[in-house]
Amino acid sequence: MAQSGGRLKRGRGNAAAGAPAFAELFAGLPVAVLVIDPDGRIAHANAACELLLNHSERTMVGQPYDAVLLPPEAYSERRDGHGFSAFDVEIEAVRGSRVRVDFVETAVPDRPGWRIVTLHHAPASRRMTQGAERTAGARAAVGAAAMLAHEIKNPLSGIRGAAQLLRRDGEGREELTGLITTEVDRITALIDRMQDFTDTRPLKLEATNLYPLLDHARRVALAGFARGIPIEERFDPSLPPVLVDSDAFLQVLLNLLKNAAEALDGVTAPRITLSTAYRHGMSVRAGPGLPRQPLPIEVLVSDNGPGAPTDIAEHLFEPFVSGKPEGKGLGLPLVEKLVRGMGGIVHYLREEDTTLFRILLARARA
């Protein structure tokens, strides 16, 4: 196992021969893998494992095994050095939910105490197939939203017109009619948002440099809803062109930045961070029976707010679910819909005192 100071080497391999480095092969394995050291602590975790357990490798490394993952019940009866297997069982990820996997632990030959744990059937987890498994519910919500838009929006125009007539011709009724007009405008704005959610036209995907879009979104946020909140940039300077719809990606960024700014209300020393990275070997299955797609482009929007309430954290991308008193539950489902339309995935993580929304996208072909 190629190592440098206890960590997998992150090199690009033999460029002349086109051979990938071991770290790239490890990261690209389609099965979730953990490497456990002789002290029972996590030494490495690949990309599939990060998605399955809702933990980044950075936060898992150095932690005791059972601080991240609770193995099957029979695991305690295993014999050291003989490995352990349990098939079609439920395990509990400390930061995630219970998932059904084939759990296999094996010893590393000639490395006393070192173990490798594989968690197979990862596509059954909600995080690896989140876009596809939400599709049925999202489709039903789209239908409901379209029906409401059709049935409600037309009568609203008539109500508003009547209120304007009362305001012009009546005496002493301005306060009442002003209230009617304001409320109708508020409902109309909600319907407009629902219509954004019901738009099923395919997005126009093109090879795009993300940095101008990231900079534009940051400047819009600082000039408006995030005024007074520092937005730090942590960018990979060598990020290649990405396959996105520019308008859709900008809308995703603004929605996530606005979500972060609202979550920081009342937080001492609030901060938002925009970051990018190239994740070698990252690939995800878009749905059952579909081939895995490479999604190496990572965009993170993070904040130091309190995060989503635990009872809805697993449902944030479902329509009409919101942790805000005035929330409508359409912002994050729209983000998920747009990202999925660009062939990517988005998911929510909570790391220590940080809330992260992680977007994975495809690299544009040369």
C-alpha positions as CSV (number, residue, x, y, z in Angstrom):
1,M,0.0,0.0,0.0
2,A,1.8,3.2,-1.2
3,Q,2.0,5.6,1.7
4,S,3.6,8.8,2.6
5,G,3.6,9.7,6.3
6,G,0.7,7.2,6.9
7,R,-1.4,8.8,4.1
8,L,-2.2,7.5,0.6
9,K,-0.1,9.3,-2.0
10,R,-2.2,11.6,-4.1
11,G,-0.1,11.6,-7.2
12,R,-1.4,11.4,-10.7
13,G,0.5,8.2,-11.5
14,N,2.8,7.6,-14.5
15,A,1.8,10.4,-16.9
16,A,3.8,8.9,-19.8
17,A,2.2,5.5,-19.5
18,G,-1.2,6.8,-18.5
19,A,-1.2,4.7,-15.3
20,P,-3.3,6.0,-12.5
21,A,-1.8,6.4,-9.0
22,F,-2.9,4.0,-6.3
23,A,-4.8,6.7,-4.5
24,E,-6.9,7.4,-7.6
25,L,-7.7,3.7,-8.0
26,F,-8.7,3.5,-4.3
27,A,-10.9,6.6,-4.6
28,G,-12.5,5.3,-7.7
29,L,-13.6,1.9,-6.3
30,P,-17.4,1.5,-6.7
31,V,-17.6,-0.2,-3.3
32,A,-17.3,1.7,0.0
33,V,-14.0,0.8,1.7
34,L,-12.5,1.6,5.1
35,V,-8.9,0.9,6.1
36,I,-8.5,0.3,9.9
37,D,-5.1,0.5,11.7
38,P,-3.9,-1.7,14.5
39,D,-5.3,0.7,17.1
40,G,-8.8,0.3,15.7
41,R,-8.8,3.8,14.1
42,I,-9.7,4.7,10.6
43,A,-6.7,5.3,8.4
44,H,-8.3,5.7,5.0
45,A,-11.8,5.9,3.4
46,N,-12.7,6.1,-0.3
47,A,-15.2,8.3,-2.0
48,A,-18.0,5.8,-2.1
49,C,-17.6,5.3,1.7
50,E,-17.8,9.1,2.2
51,L,-21.1,9.2,0.5
52,L,-22.5,6.1,2.2
53,L,-21.6,7.2,5.7
54,N,-22.2,10.9,5.2
55,H,-18.6,11.6,6.5
56,S,-15.7,13.1,4.7
57,E,-12.4,11.2,4.8
58,R,-10.8,14.2,6.6
59,T,-13.2,13.9,9.6
60,M,-13.1,10.1,9.7
61,V,-9.3,9.6,9.7
62,G,-8.0,9.1,13.2
63,Q,-11.4,8.4,14.7
64,P,-12.2,5.1,16.4
65,Y,-13.9,2.7,14.1
66,D,-17.2,2.6,16.2
67,A,-17.3,6.4,16.4
68,V,-18.2,6.5,12.7
69,L,-19.9,3.1,12.0
70,L,-21.8,0.7,14.3
71,P,-21.2,-2.8,12.7
72,P,-23.7,-5.7,12.7
73,E,-24.7,-7.2,16.1
74,A,-22.7,-10.5,15.5
75,Y,-19.5,-8.5,14.9
76,S,-18.6,-8.6,18.6
77,E,-18.4,-12.4,18.3
78,R,-15.7,-12.4,15.6
79,R,-12.3,-14.0,16.2
80,D,-9.4,-11.6,15.7
81,G,-7.4,-12.3,12.6
82,H,-10.1,-14.5,11.0
83,G,-12.1,-11.7,9.3
84,F,-15.9,-11.3,9.5
85,S,-18.7,-11.3,6.9
86,A,-22.4,-10.5,7.2
87,F,-24.7,-10.3,4.2
88,D,-27.8,-8.3,3.6
89,V,-27.7,-6.7,7.1
90,E,-28.5,-3.3,8.4
91,I,-25.7,-1.2,9.8
92,E,-26.0,2.2,11.4
93,A,-23.8,5.1,10.4
94,V,-23.3,7.4,13.4
95,R,-23.9,10.5,11.2
96,G,-26.4,9.0,8.8
97,S,-29.2,6.5,8.8
98,R,-29.4,2.7,8.8
99,V,-28.4,1.2,5.5
100,R,-28.6,-2.4,4.2
101,V,-25.2,-3.7,3.0
102,D,-23.0,-6.8,2.6
103,F,-20.4,-6.2,5.4
104,V,-17.0,-7.8,4.9
105,E,-13.9,-7.3,7.1
106,T,-10.6,-8.9,6.1
107,A,-7.1,-8.8,7.5
108,V,-4.3,-7.2,5.5
109,P,-1.7,-9.9,4.7
110,D,1.7,-9.3,6.3
111,R,0.4,-6.2,8.1
112,P,-0.5,-7.4,11.7
113,G,-3.6,-5.6,13.0
114,W,-4.5,-3.8,9.8
115,R,-8.0,-4.5,8.4
116,I,-10.0,-3.6,5.3
117,V,-13.8,-3.2,5.6
118,T,-16.0,-3.2,2.5
119,L,-19.6,-2.2,2.5
120,H,-21.2,-3.6,-0.6
121,H,-24.6,-2.8,-2.1
122,A,-23.9,0.9,-1.5
123,P,-26.3,1.9,-4.3
124,A,-29.1,1.0,-1.9
125,S,-28.2,3.9,0.3
126,R,-30.0,7.1,-0.2
127,R,-26.8,9.1,-0.6
128,M,-25.4,7.2,-3.6
129,T,-28.7,7.3,-5.5
130,Q,-30.3,10.3,-3.9
131,G,-31.3,11.9,-7.2
132,A,-32.9,8.8,-8.7
133,E,-34.7,7.7,-5.5
134,R,-36.2,11.1,-5.0
135,T,-37.5,11.2,-8.6
136,A,-40.8,9.6,-7.9
137,G,-41.7,11.9,-5.0
138,A,-40.4,14.9,-6.9
139,R,-42.5,14.0,-9.9
140,A,-45.6,13.8,-7.7
141,A,-44.7,17.2,-6.2
142,V,-44.2,18.7,-9.7
143,G,-47.7,17.5,-10.6
144,A,-49.2,19.0,-7.5
145,A,-47.3,22.3,-8.0
146,A,-48.4,22.5,-11.6
147,M,-52.0,21.9,-10.7
148,L,-51.9,24.6,-7.9
149,A,-50.3,27.1,-10.2
150,H,-53.0,26.6,-12.8
151,E,-55.9,26.7,-10.4
152,I,-54.8,29.5,-8.2
153,K,-52.8,32.0,-10.3
154,N,-55.6,33.1,-12.7
155,P,-58.2,33.9,-9.9
156,L,-55.5,35.9,-8.1
157,S,-55.3,38.4,-10.9
158,G,-59.0,39.1,-10.6
159,I,-58.8,39.5,-6.8
160,R,-55.9,41.9,-7.2
161,G,-57.8,43.9,-9.8
162,A,-60.9,44.1,-7.5
163,A,-58.7,45.3,-4.6
164,Q,-57.2,48.0,-6.8
165,L,-60.7,49.2,-7.8
166,L,-61.8,49.4,-4.1
167,R,-58.7,51.3,-3.2
168,R,-59.3,53.9,-6.0
169,D,-63.1,54.3,-5.5
170,G,-63.6,53.6,-1.8
171,E,-63.0,55.9,1.2
172,G,-61.3,54.8,4.3
173,R,-60.5,51.4,2.9
174,E,-56.9,51.9,1.8
175,E,-55.5,49.9,4.7
176,L,-57.7,46.9,4.0
177,T,-57.2,46.9,0.3
178,G,-53.5,47.5,0.7
179,L,-53.4,44.3,2.8
180,I,-55.2,42.4,0.2
181,T,-52.8,43.5,-2.6
182,T,-49.8,42.7,-0.5
183,E,-51.0,39.2,0.4
184,V,-52.0,38.5,-3.3
185,D,-48.5,39.6,-4.4
186,R,-47.0,37.2,-1.8
187,I,-49.0,34.3,-3.0
188,T,-48.2,35.1,-6.6
189,A,-44.5,35.1,-5.8
190,L,-44.9,31.6,-4.2
191,I,-46.7,30.4,-7.3
192,D,-43.8,31.7,-9.5
193,R,-41.4,29.7,-7.4
194,M,-43.5,26.6,-7.8
195,Q,-43.6,27.2,-11.6
196,D,-39.7,27.2,-11.5
197,F,-39.9,23.8,-9.9
198,T,-42.3,22.5,-12.5
199,D,-40.2,23.5,-15.5
200,T,-39.2,20.1,-17.1
201,R,-37.4,21.5,-20.2
202,P,-33.9,20.0,-20.5
203,L,-31.0,22.3,-19.5
204,K,-28.5,23.6,-22.0
205,L,-25.2,22.0,-20.9
206,E,-21.9,23.5,-22.1
207,A,-18.3,23.4,-21.2
208,T,-18.0,26.3,-18.6
209,N,-15.4,28.0,-16.5
210,L,-17.0,28.0,-13.1
211,Y,-14.9,30.8,-11.6
212,P,-16.8,33.8,-13.2
213,L,-20.1,32.3,-12.0
214,L,-18.7,31.7,-8.5
215,D,-17.4,35.3,-8.3
216,H,-20.7,36.7,-9.7
217,A,-22.8,34.7,-7.1
218,R,-20.5,35.9,-4.3
219,R,-20.8,39.6,-5.3
220,V,-24.6,39.3,-5.6
221,A,-24.8,37.7,-2.2
222,L,-22.6,40.4,-0.5
223,A,-24.6,43.2,-2.1
224,G,-27.9,41.8,-0.9
225,F,-29.0,38.9,1.4
226,A,-25.5,38.2,2.7
227,R,-24.5,41.8,3.4
228,G,-22.1,41.9,6.4
229,I,-21.3,38.2,6.3
230,P,-17.7,37.3,5.1
231,I,-17.7,34.9,2.2
232,E,-14.3,33.1,2.0
233,E,-13.1,31.5,-1.2
234,R,-11.1,28.3,-1.3
235,F,-10.6,27.4,-4.9
236,D,-8.7,24.7,-6.7
237,P,-6.8,26.9,-9.2
238,S,-6.5,24.1,-11.8
239,L,-10.2,23.2,-12.1
240,P,-11.0,22.2,-15.7
241,P,-14.1,23.3,-17.6
242,V,-17.3,21.8,-16.2
243,L,-20.4,20.6,-18.0
244,V,-23.2,22.9,-16.7
245,D,-26.0,25.2,-17.7
246,S,-24.7,28.6,-16.6
247,D,-28.0,30.1,-15.6
248,A,-29.1,27.0,-13.7
249,F,-25.7,26.7,-11.9
250,L,-25.9,30.4,-10.9
251,Q,-29.4,29.9,-9.5
252,V,-28.2,26.9,-7.5
253,L,-25.3,28.9,-6.1
254,L,-27.6,31.8,-5.1
255,N,-30.1,29.5,-3.5
256,L,-27.5,27.8,-1.4
257,L,-25.8,31.1,-0.4
258,K,-29.1,32.6,0.6
259,N,-29.9,29.4,2.5
260,A,-26.6,29.8,4.3
261,A,-27.1,33.5,5.1
262,E,-30.5,32.8,6.6
263,A,-29.1,30.0,8.7
264,L,-26.6,32.4,10.2
265,D,-29.2,34.8,11.6
266,G,-28.1,35.5,15.2
267,V,-24.8,33.5,14.9
268,T,-21.8,35.2,16.5
269,A,-18.9,35.7,13.9
270,P,-20.9,34.2,11.0
271,R,-19.0,33.0,8.0
272,I,-19.7,31.4,4.6
273,T,-17.2,29.5,2.5
274,L,-17.2,28.8,-1.2
275,S,-14.8,26.1,-2.2
276,T,-13.9,23.9,-5.2
277,A,-11.9,20.7,-5.7
278,Y,-11.1,18.1,-8.2
279,R,-11.9,14.7,-6.7
280,H,-9.9,12.0,-8.6
281,G,-11.8,8.8,-9.1
282,M,-15.2,10.1,-7.9
283,S,-18.0,8.4,-9.7
284,V,-21.7,7.8,-8.8
285,R,-24.5,5.6,-10.1
286,A,-27.3,7.9,-11.2
287,G,-29.9,5.2,-10.5
288,P,-30.6,1.5,-10.3
289,G,-29.4,-0.3,-13.4
290,L,-27.6,2.7,-14.7
291,P,-23.8,2.9,-15.3
292,R,-21.6,4.8,-12.9
293,Q,-20.7,8.3,-14.1
294,P,-17.5,10.2,-13.2
295,L,-18.3,13.3,-11.2
296,P,-14.9,14.7,-10.2
297,I,-15.9,18.4,-9.9
298,E,-16.7,19.3,-6.3
299,V,-18.3,22.6,-5.3
300,L,-19.0,23.2,-1.6
301,V,-21.1,25.9,0.1
302,S,-20.6,25.8,3.8
303,D,-21.5,27.9,6.8
304,N,-21.0,27.9,10.6
305,G,-24.7,27.9,11.4
306,P,-26.6,25.4,13.5
307,G,-27.5,23.1,10.6
308,A,-30.9,21.5,9.8
309,P,-33.0,20.1,12.6
310,T,-32.1,16.4,13.0
311,D,-35.7,15.3,12.4
312,I,-35.7,16.7,8.8
313,A,-32.0,16.5,7.9
314,E,-32.7,13.3,5.8
315,H,-35.6,15.0,4.0
316,L,-34.2,18.4,3.1
317,F,-34.4,17.9,-0.7
318,E,-38.0,16.7,-0.6
319,P,-40.6,19.3,-1.6
320,F,-42.4,21.2,1.1
321,V,-40.0,20.2,3.8
322,S,-38.4,23.2,5.6
323,G,-36.8,23.9,8.9
324,K,-37.6,27.7,8.8
325,P,-40.7,29.1,10.3
326,E,-41.5,31.0,7.1
327,G,-40.0,28.4,4.8
328,K,-42.0,27.0,1.8
329,G,-39.7,23.9,1.3
330,L,-39.1,24.6,-2.4
331,G,-35.6,26.1,-2.5
332,L,-33.5,23.0,-1.9
333,P,-35.8,20.7,-4.0
334,L,-35.2,23.2,-6.9
335,V,-31.5,23.1,-6.2
336,E,-31.6,19.2,-6.4
337,K,-33.7,19.3,-9.5
338,L,-31.3,21.7,-11.3
339,V,-28.2,19.8,-10.3
340,R,-29.7,16.5,-11.3
341,G,-30.6,18.2,-14.7
342,M,-26.9,18.9,-15.1
343,G,-26.1,15.2,-14.5
344,G,-24.7,15.9,-11.0
345,I,-25.7,15.2,-7.4
346,V,-26.0,17.4,-4.3
347,H,-26.2,16.3,-0.7
348,Y,-26.1,17.8,2.8
349,L,-23.5,17.1,5.4
350,R,-22.8,18.3,9.0
351,E,-19.2,18.3,10.1
352,E,-18.5,19.4,13.7
353,D,-19.7,23.1,13.7
354,T,-20.0,23.4,9.9
355,T,-23.0,22.8,7.5
356,L,-22.0,21.8,4.0
357,F,-23.9,21.4,0.8
358,R,-21.7,19.4,-1.6
359,I,-22.3,19.5,-5.4
360,L,-20.6,16.9,-7.6
361,L,-20.6,17.6,-11.4
362,A,-19.2,16.2,-14.6
363,R,-16.0,17.5,-16.2
364,A,-16.6,18.7,-19.8
365,R,-15.0,16.5,-22.4
366,A,-12.0,18.0,-24.3
